[in-house]
Each structure stands twice: as C-alpha cells, then as structure tokens.
Amino acid sequence: MVVITGDVLDRAQHPMRAVLAGLLVLAGCSGVIGESRNSGQNGPHEPTESAVESLFSCETPAPRPSRARIVRLSGAQYGTAVDVLKRGRSTDLNRDRSATAVPTPFQSPNTADRFTTRASSYFVGEAEVESVLRSATTVAADVASELISGGGSCAADAFDTECARSLIAEKAAILFGRNLDSEELAAYVALAADDRVSALGDEAALATSLEALLSSPSFLFRSELGEPTGDGTYRLTPFEIASALSYTLTDGPPDRQLWDAAVDGRLADRGEIQSQVERLLRSTAESEALARFLSEYFRYDNVTSVAKETMEFPFHDADALKEDTDAFVLEALRQSQGGDLLETLLSADWGFAQDATAESYGYTGPTSSSPELVSFGSVKRIGILTQPSWLVAFSQMDHNDVIRRGKFIRESLVCGVIPSIDINSVPPLILSEDKTMRESLSEHVSDASCAGCHQLMDPLGLGFAGFDHLGRERDMEAGRLVDATGELTGTADQDGPYDGAAELVSKLAASETVRQCFIAHLYEYIRGASRLEADGCALTDAYRAFTDTGGDVVAAIGAFFSSDEFLLREPSEAE
C-alpha cells in the first residue's frame, strides 16, 4: 500500500499550503479550514419574524471575500469521480451512471445539518481511513485490469515508462482536478517503475500508482484557496473554479468542455463562468443537485420517518408518497425551466398520484402502479405544502403538528428566527379528542414562557387544519367545522389574515420576502456553509438575477459563482 501525503494540494504560491498538508494528516483530515466566520446561525437568538432585510443588504465599499477552505468530497461525488476515472472524461456532462456504483468509503452526513452540502461536516476520521484505503485498492485494481486487458489504451500494447506517464497524467487530472507538475508526475511514475512493484507485472505496477492517486488528499479534498492577487486576497484558480462548479452542480469532476475552459484560462471571465453554469444546468429537470436541494429545503422526505398506525390506516404508504413528490419536483423543474420555479412549486394545481397513494389525496380518477400526473380538482390542494408527503412529514403519529409546520414556514419561507430551547422546560401540550388543536394550543400558550415563539409559529401552522395527520382533506375536527384561519406576519408585502392553506400559500408565493428567503437558502446550499450578513452583496446580486429572469434559479446560481464572494478568498485563521 502506498499513500502519498506530500504535495497535498497544487503548488500555487499560497501561505496555507504547507499548513494544509500537516492538517490533513495530523488534525483528522477536516474538510474545512478556518470556517469559524461561516459557522453558526444568523440573526439574534430571540424570536424574529424575518431576517431578510439584514441578509439582503449591500452597503459595504467592496464585497467581502469568503474564507479560503478545502472541501472533502461527498459519498456521491466520490462515486461519480471513480466512474469518470474508469470511463475517461466525456464531452457530455459525465452523467452516464450505468456502471456499477462504487460504495462510498465515507460515513453519512450529519443529520443535524439543514443541507447535506455543509462542508464543515465532511472529514476523514480514523474510522474512515481504512475504508478509503480499501476502496482505493479495489478501484485501482479494477481500472488497471481494464486498461491492461480491455484495449483502447497504450497499456494494452506495451506498458512502458512513457505509457505510464501518459496514463497517470490523464487519470490524476481527473481525480485531482488539475494537471500534475513534472515533479509530481515523476514521483507517481516512479512507483510503477519500482523494481519491487514492476516484478509483479504490468497490471500490479499500474494499480500501485493508481492506488496512490486514489489515496491522496488531493483527490479526497478539493481546494478553494486561490492564488495571491497582490492586495492581500486570493483569487480561485481556473481549476478550482471548474471543480467547484462541477462537483456542486453535477456531483462529479469537470466534463471535457468545462475542463477545456479551465485549461484555456477562459474561467477567468465571469461571463464564461455564468455560461458554464447555464450549460451544466441547461436541463434542470435532469439536475440531481437542484432536485436534492428542493427535497432538503422542503423536507418532505421526512415522511418516511413518521410512524402511523398501519392496522388503522392500511392505505398509508410513506415511500409511495415520497415518490409522488419526487416526481412533482422533477416536473416542476421541467415546466419552469427558465421560468418561475418557486411559483410552480407553491401554486401548482396538479400533482402526482398512484394506486398506493390515491386514497391519501382523495383522488378517484384512474391511476397506475407508478406516479402519474393528475389534476386533483380541489381548491384546498395547492402546491407542495399541501401534498400528503409534506403534511405527514410535519405531523405526529396520530395528530397534526401545527407547531412544526408553522416553524418550518417561519424559518424556511420567511427566514424568521425561532431560537432553540430546552424542551424539558416547556410545559407539555395537552391533547384531547373533544378539543381541536387550536383549542389545545390556546391553553398551551397561555403560559408566558411559550407565547413569544408560538405567536410566530402557530398562526402559520393552523392554516393546514383542513387536512388530517395523513394528509387527507377534512371538513370536521373534534366534532366541529374546521377553523383554518390565521395571520401571516413578517413578509411586509403580504402580511394579513388568511383562511385556509390555499390562501396562505398564495400569499407566500406572492411575497418578495419569501422569494428572497428562497434565494438565501439556495445560496446556503450551493455555498456549503451558513449565509452571513457579510454575504449581502452576493445575495443581492443573485436575487436580482432571479427576479430579472422571472424566477430562474439557474440565473441566480450563475450570479453566485461569478461573484467576488465566491471568486475571492481571505487567508484562513489556520495560517
């Protein structure tokens, strides 16, 4: 087993690079260096209706650069990189995933994170090191065997020094996201040429060098460090920009077009960066990155973790409900390509249903064994927030969870702040079959210690009273007509009373505050770190691009990747 730990990152002159090599090996291989200014939550630690005004403020003389950092690959990104290593860099989008997937050597992301892209949760701990090395051994042997015996490469004819140099340079560029310099290349070629290795045969010799590449931190981590600009900041290199774009938007290494743009230096131009973003996301309906963002943003996939009484409700199929909403998200991406995605998600009067879920929707039309596009013909069923998957995800085993539904809308759609509290200090919510949830909550919030937060959550969550805890429409609750009235606050432009979920959602869809909050969360997902008030200029530019194009999220993402906040970096506190 050979593991290269020297020359961890590319050799651009940056004062952090000597530090990074030691940190990767000696400090637990953390995926982020100096993210202290990016960690934590924004806003005051007290109930706040909305924080968008402070987030979307750009009054500084110049945008503040982000911190320099290194980012470990996710499990999906690792698998895609290995696929591309086997197939070679393509001219499409490296999206052909028909090969057998490579098991990730990494543990699952931190479930406490809002988004799975949060870079500070990615590291290589002691428990994962052995998995990384085992995977490197297996993958290297497979790739070497194919190159030696499969034809199509110089190794199939004669694996000599020149062939080794050519193959290693090609494969290292895919894995490292940059070209090796002559000294690095010579070191990897020397591994294959070592007498003790070459004596085992050509396949073993090539596998040894590939194993070293796959074990290197230069593969497991991508850098966002940059090169000095002369004014104390650092600008990301074209190769760093290409890797950030590709791994963020396609879960894999740069494809041929993006790689060529980095090699040619075209990524120094902001317009070229925006063009590459548009190209990579030109078919948003096929974008796993955007679909994943929406799933994590709306959190409807939690439907599978909420237990229901199967004997009493045999029709309830959580997995199938999630499938329906997955299909809804993809169709929304398709229909809104170049248009208003958020409006479609919140206001669509259509959805997906199948045999296993029709009863949950109260849908009596024809269905099949897989999700099909249908019109529910209901004034109550509007957009993603009234789909059973979302309603069940924000419910308890036998009742609606008004508090969590309201908390989601306050935090995720209005960007308000609900501080964390010690649940043991809160009086329990007393439920009764002869009381509506509204009545039970009214008694609960009579306690002064509860009222401050509940007044920001409950008036939003009560609007979904027209649905039961399984997502079915209803007119009665506890023997009385449903009361689904409430009041929206914190939006500035859409504040006021509403009656029912449909009216609430319509107000949310029309609110500039909600649209800004959506962009703030998209920015956080793409960035892989908490948004800060210091990011106000980048957020403002992304929102302007979003509104100028009628709600095109691709334009917003392009604006972020071409912003100074992304392209320019400050030295890390770890120096």
C-alpha angles and dihedrals in degrees: 000000000000122000121184111212100160121089089025094178136019118295100247109137106265124144091225097061099084089047093050096057090057094042093054092054103032105030102053096272095273113197097223131048117207100350093151093116090051098049128090130034130296128245133027121318093244133082110292128177095215139345100193094106092063094039094053097050120119108179101128119113089240134005114268114241120235123249117272110251147161121230127206117225118255121237092260091048092050091053093048092049090053090050090053090046089058097043102034128239110309135206093232120065099285086250099131101114099167092119120093108279118246113235110245115246090209130090120244118281120265106283090209091067118100091221130026089226094072101130098203090066093060117088141131108247128184092268091056099046094078091048090052092051094046091050091048090053094050097044094045091052092049094048094045092050092051093047094048099042106019099068127224095096138074089251091069090062106033125344099209131147095278091050091049090051092050096047095044092049090051096046095042091054089055094048100037097038091230140063118270116242118236095264094051092046091050091052094053092044089051089059091061092044096050109122093230091055101037089053087069092061139265095289094053091045093053092042090055093058092043090049089055091052092049091048095050122108086226086072100036092049131041120207132232097181106114134194125282116273095194097250098081095272131096129226120214114252119243089253092052090049091049093050093047092051095045101042092044097046104029105020091237148072121296114285121230096275095049092043091052090050089055094046092049092048093240092130088073084079116081092211090056090051091053091048091052091050090051091048094049091049098033090121101044091178087068095045109116089184094059093042090051091049092053092047091051093041096053093031094212091142087076085080088091093058097054111092120221131185102265095192092055096039107030092160093065110107111173096185092052091048089054090049089054093053093043086057090046091054093050092048091048089052090050096047094045098045103146089000142078107316097171092052090052094048095049101035109031113133091204136065143158130280137170139185092278095051107032093100092053089058095039085237116158100177126103117296139172138210092277133049114286130186109256140166111234095201091215129129089210100051105077128149132329096311092067097046113113091239092062095039092051092044086059097045139082127238095276108009144038117272101224092171097055093043090053092044091053093052093045094049104029103034104027098027093231124155124244107179122224114255137187102265090205089065093056120090111243121259106247113216127194133180091232094052129071119233088250091057093047092050091047090060091043096054093049082088106092092219090063103039099078096062098030093058088062095047112029099057087058099043094047090067089078094061088112088076129061126227090274093055096255121139116251139177100195133058124180089348095306135096112274116262107205098165124128144140130258116216136170098047098092091204102049103029117138145081123315137184117220136351094281093059092043092051091047090055091048093049091053096047122107088204091058092048091051090048090052091053090047090056092044088051090051091050094048093042095048093221139075116286116244137198085248087067091063096114094051091046091048092050092047091050092048090052089048094052096039089058096046096257102322108162091195090063090051092051091048090052091052095050091049094048126108089237088066102032098044124061137192120220112267124252086237091074 
